[in-house]
């Protein structure tokens, strides 16, 4: 899930200070990476990532309620017909 877009280096530094993770959809950075890791990349790589669209990663909430049984997921029944 995407959060706020990061457009400047100062916003990336703020995300690093707040210990947030960032993602860049459509690249190898499509999984959450710590902002401190991204800050240590070379400048032209950071520039290209900012142009592609860098976002703060927001973890999706888990659905509440009981988990379905495995036989319910596969569409098979444990009972014999």
Residue, then its C-alpha position, 0 to 999 in steps of 0.5 A: x500500500x502506498x502512502x505519501x509521495x516523496x519528491x525531495x531529498x529533504x523528505x527522504x531524510x525526514x523519512x529516514x529520521x522517522x525510521x520509515x520504509x519506502x517503495x518505488x513501484x515498477x523497480x527492484x525497490x517495489x518491496x519496502x526498503x528502509x529509507x536509511x538504506x536508500x539514502x546511502x545509494x549514489x545520487x543519480x540512482x536516488x534521482x532516478x527513483x524520485x523521478x519514477x515515484x517514491x512512496x512511504x510504505x504503509x502496512x496494510x491492516x490484516x482482516x479481522x475474524x477467524x482464518x478459513x480452514x485449508x479445505x475451505x481455501x482449496x474448494x475441497x471438502x473433507x467429507x466423502x460423498 
